[in-house]
Amino acid sequence: KLSINAFDYNCHLDLIKLLRQEGELVKLRRARQKMSELFPLTEEIWLDWLKDEIKMASESSEREKVYELFERAVRDYICPEIWLEYAQYSIGGIGQEGGIEKVRSIFERALTAVGLHVTKGTALWEAYREFENAILETAQPAPGSVPSPEQQQVLCSQLEKIHTLFRRQLGIPLLDMEASYAEYEEWSEEPIPETTIKNYKKALQQLEKCKPYEEALLGAETPKLAEYQAYIDFEMKAGDPARIQLIYERALAENCLVPDLWARYNQYLDRQLKVKELVLSAHDRAVRNCPWTVGLWIRYLLAMERHRVDHSIISEMFEKALNAGFIQATDYVEIWQAYLDYLRRRVDFTQDSSKELEELRSAFARAVEYLKQEVEERFSESGDPSCTIMQNWARVEARLCNNMQKARELWDNIMTKGNAKYANMWLEYYNLERAHGDTQHCRKALHRAVQCTSDYPEHVCEVLLTLERIEGTLEDWDAAVQKTENRLARVNEQRAKAAEKEAALAKQEEEKAEQRKQARAEKKASKKAKKARIGDKRKADDEDEGEWGQEEELPSKRHRGEGDSVLPEEDMEVETGLFGRSAPAKPDGPANPKERASTSRKDIPKVFHDSSKDKVTVFVSNLAYTMAEPEAKLRELFGSCGEVAEIRPVFSNKGTFRGYCYVQFKEEESALQALGLDRTAVEGRPMFVSPCVDKNKNPDFKVFRYSTTLEKHKLFISGLPFSCTKEELEEVCKAHGNVKDIRLVTNRAGKPKGLAYVEYENEAQASQAVLKMDGLTVKDHVIKVMISNPPIRKLPEAGRASTFPAPRQVYGARGKGRTQLSMMPRALQRQSNPVAKAENGMVQNSPATSSEPPAEPKKMSNADFAKMLLKK
């Protein structure tokens, strides 16, 4: 696996664990070495490695290798345990030349690094004092003997070292300070100095201020980001650089994959401490932990330049950045721009030619080619549509190298990449020519701009006339006036046509709206007339006439989208509990039980929807039409949410279930809890549960469970096999981070579509998963993985929706209702646009190519159909 993907962090851990169990020490050392080259290692990994190496180190040469390993370990993260282990291991080499001084040096470095750690610093101070006390014991004269002056001097010097350690420790806010003070009182033969007591009391006060933050960290759950940020803000106000650095390091040891935390830490080091070793070390660890974050690489390059790092090292670091695997095309533009800025600052432009200048030009050319080849191939976009890198190259050539010929070539290339229609691009080039070129090229650029610009042609026309007014001849002025007048005339003509077309479409829309309004009024009037005739019996001799003369009531033509909750206002009377029109009861019911149930439903009286109960009601849709007893089934399903007051399934005029219903609860909390059952599978279909809202009174109401914007912690996976289950996908994804949720996308019937959304704990894990999973094979299917960023749904153009079929989005995420079908028999349909005869194989004025919208067919009633058939 590692030969395929060397950046698989978890695979490195598994290999190390296996080799350690098997006792393969040589392979184990090699595996750890490879992992440490790619990633900073955690405290646990380093301690295991160090303990294994300490066991094998017997000779002095091997001890030196362990020292080197310790030095690498303390550079990755500031960990008190590693420093303590380092100091204790160094005590074992005290017998070598300079051994005591080396131990003291390591202890002092450890105190500088973690001696201020409130909860773990005390252990280091005590270990240091124990070491010095051991030295003191060896310096004591033999019992009964009188120490020589040299021995007395050594004793006094060693006692002073221990006094100094006590005094230094008591001036720092650490846990169990009181015990350390009592130990000092017991150990010291002299009274404690007043200055030490004063510093001790001051440290105690400071400890009381720190305790709430330490307690918050102790009680918080990982990752503790909010608690650490509060602690950092507290230390920033106090302003002690050492304490600020330490709390940042403590936070990063537990949150090493949070780019923003690294960015804030590096910014503090860059602006406040400005110590080269600290700054560069922090930047290096930042990009090793979060290599996908372009901002960290840019700050690292700037810090290296600021501290005058060798050019070859900076170039090598830039190459590493290009291979880091950024998640956006624009990231590559940014890193190239930062590197080119650095190269430009190295050039001495007072010289006509230099090695640095050639390197800069070569880098510009490589950047353009890299974005064209590598980035476009991967992201299907260059990330630099405005060609900012080529623009900067042209500015460098024109302003700093006095090479307008090269600048013009670059701008010509920029314009051929689709930028010629923008006025601001032409004016940018014009300003460059104005400053460093000549009037002739300025004039030529503006003439081309007038011809090509489509967004703001008036502006470039005005700039051209201004140029000729100041510098042009009469012939130039006349040519410019004629050019601009012709261009603006064409523009105004195009705008007039567009305005006429828009007005015509708006008028058509008004007419359609008026027709729809009239149709609704007629339908409402007919319903009122029908209500008056509900109790009347139909006569036997009117049965044949009624088949054609009475318009049958159809189900609502509008189907439920994601947020559709109730039917239109005109259907509110017939939906909830409306089981069809009342009909005379027949003495003998049908033999089929389903038919009997259907017939019985027709006899149930109409129940009108009470909008005042909307808050305690949910709308349930996408149920199977074949559901036998929907009321009993849903009562059992929703009973867990609270007491159900009423369930009102909606049936068609024939008594068949229409796939949706209303569930009314006793309490509003029960209705809110019921929304959690949305997408629950019922008889093999996902059930949709949404709030009960009248869309006519709330036209903008929409319920959509999932975000439609960029979510950097969530992945969109396509190309999955339809047989892939949620558990199987989770098994693949969890190897790259903590998976919080997985959603397999299905159609209305609950069938998988080969798509899924995977939510990780944070952006870092999602970014790593993209790099490792994109192109992976799952059950012989190559999947495509990207950061979740759904495209914006486009609304239909104004006026178009009334003439041509609307896009799918108009009907909501669940599609077009099945009842939106033409009820006219095909034999009676009239062609609104007769097909013209074909000429030379081409159809003239076909409906698909005609600019005229097709005429709407005349609306006909059942009586009109009957008359037409009788005539035939």
Phi, psi and omega in degrees: 000318181291333176291335177275316182223100183289346184263018177279097186299313182294328179293322175301315180298317180297318181296315180298317180297317182294315181295325179292322178294323182278350180076022179277082190293321181293312178294325179297315179298318180294320180294319178294322180298315181295320180293320181291337177288334182262325186228148166292135184269149180285169181301318182296317181295317181296317182296319177298315181298313183296319180295321178295319181289324179297322179297325184271347184274114180240321181271164183296325179296323179289330176297323179297323178294325177292321176300317179298321179294320176298319180298322177292322183295316184287347177278334183291305177218157176273104184236118180303322182297320180292318178298320180294319178295321180298312182295318181293324178293323181294334179297332179293341178257024183293337181285345179285166181297128181072018184296317181296316181294327178293320179296315179298321179298317180293319178298318180295320177295322179295319179294323177296322184282310188229012180295340179269359181298116189300319186264334186241357183289329183302322182300321180292316179299318181292321179296320180296316181293322178298320178298314181293326176295324177295320176297320180298320181297321180289337181273352181290140177289161178298147181302135178088350181263157179264124182293143176285165178304322180294317179296321179296322180292319179296318179298313180299318180298319182289321176299320180296324178298317181290319175304315182297319179297315178301312184295320178296316182294319184289348177268005183242134178289106180228154175296149181062035177297325183298321179294321178294321179295318179295322179295322179294318179299319181289323184284319187284134176275346179252157176295147181291133181299150181299323180297319179296319179297319180296314179295324179297314180294322178295320178294324177299317179297319179293325178297322179297326178288329182279333186304318180301323181288321177294320178294323178296320177294321182293325183268350184277159176266154177302138015264359175062029184296316182296319180294318178294322180295322177296320179295318179298316179299320178298313181291327179296322178293323178292323171085015178274111185302320182295318180290323178296315179298318183295317182291326174298316181295322177296319180294320182287332178298331179259347182226053186288349181254022179255102185300321183297325179293317176298319182297317180293320179296313180296323178296320177297315180295320181296320188265334186251299185285311177058029176270121189306309184297316180294316183297308184293325177297316180295319179295319180296317179294327180297312182286336176286328178279321184234065186293342182279355184263108187294328182299325179292322177294319180297316179296325179294314179300319179294319179295320178296319177293321181297326181261016171059046175287150183303143184300322181296325180289320178296318179296321178295321179293324177296319178297323176296322179298320180297332181264011186282341178083060178292156187262356179226149179296325181295335178299321180292325176297317182295316183291323176296318181297319179296318181291321179293324176298318178298315180296324180294324180289344179276344189275136171264101187280000174287340177267144181294324181211144179203165179297320181295322179294318178296323178294322178296313180296320178297322179291321176301313180297319180293322180298314180299316181292322181296315179294327181286318186270296188291309188287315181297324180293324183277318186253357184062024174200153183278337185083355183224064184296331180274002178056049182296326180294317178292325176298314179295323176299315179297321179295319178298315181296320184283311189276322187258333182251356181053040182243077182291333180299314179293321179298320179293322177298318180294318181291327175297321178293322179298316183292329181285352180265028175090013181260000184291343183274356183258128182295321184296331178290317178296320181290328175297315178294319179300317180297324177293316177295322181297322184276326189231358182251219181225168185295324182299316179288329174298314180297316181297318180296318182289325176297319177293323180296317179300322183287325191259332188294134180242345183270312180227069183295328180299324183293313180291329176297318180296320179295319178298314179295323178296319178299313182290330178295328184270318190237346188278161173276178179298319179297320178296319180297313180299317180296320180293318180297315180297318180298312183291321180296316179298317182294313181293329176296316178296320179297315180295324178295316179296320180293323179296317179297318179296322179293320178297316180297319180294321179294320179296317178296321179295321179295317177300320180296319178298317180296318178297319180296320179295319178296318179296320179297317179294320180296321178296320179296318178296319180295321179294319179295320180294325178294320178298321179294323180294322181300324181292338183256012184300319184279350182284140176272144178279138180279151183296323182282355178260002186296315181295320180293323181295334181298325180252333188278340182252124182286123181285139180283123184261155175296163179302138181277351182259127181265167183284129168267194182299322186251000180292128185241323179225169183282167176302163187299321181291341179265355183298331182285335188249359185269296189290113178075003178277110186256028181103171181287148177290139180225155179301136180288134179270145182297324183245117179286163178295152181288327182290128180301321180296320180293323178298316180297319180296317181294321182293328180292330180294336183275349182287134182294157181290140176240121184273147183288132178259104183293343179289345180263012183300325184291336180253016184236144173238151178259126183245128182220181182063030175275158180291134179295338184272005181299123188290304182237079185299325183294313180293320181297314184285329178296321177293322183288318185268357180297334180289344182273341182152181182289124181270124180277319184198145173236123185242091174292152180252127182243156178282178179297334180271359178090008179270148182291134184265003173090007176212162183198175178243133178245115182254131181254170175282324185240149179293326179298326179294321178295320178294321179292328180294333179298337178291347178274004178304137181072013174290136181285125178231113182055043174083005180233143176288123178278131179263126179238122183220162179298154179270104183225135177283114184292335179291324179275339179229072186295336182271359183290133178207136177246122175220121189292332192246148180292144177249016179247178180296127176233103187288345179264006184235141180252148171248123183244129177235164179085012180287148173293145182297337181277355182291127179266168179297321181294319180295319179293322178297323179298324179287319188280328187290347177291346185248005178159182182275109182277121180271323183201148175228131178234115175275126182281131179233166174273188184298330181274002179085010179277138182292149180251006180079016181237155180203154172243130181239121182258123177260173184290326181208173182297325183297313181296321179296319180295318178296321180295324177298314182297323188270335187256338181298125182088003181289148179262123178238111181053051178067012175248128176275117184268155176245129185237133179210165176293138183293117178208076185301142178292151179290131180286126182275134176277155179295151179295152183300130176085340185283327185296334182280344185253317183250161178303135183285153175298163182301326186296334182299329183269006180091172186292343184264005172095185183274139181296146184290342181274000179274061180240153176288126181269004181275132175302142182303325183295339183258356181289138179257137178283125179284331178231100180299143181286127180283162180290146179281139178229121183057037177081001182245137178275125182273134174055042177289155181303329183289330184255349183291143178279344179279134177289145181295142180290142181283132180296148181293136179285135184232146178267176177298324179297322178296320177300316182299317180298318181296318181292321179296324178295318179297000000 
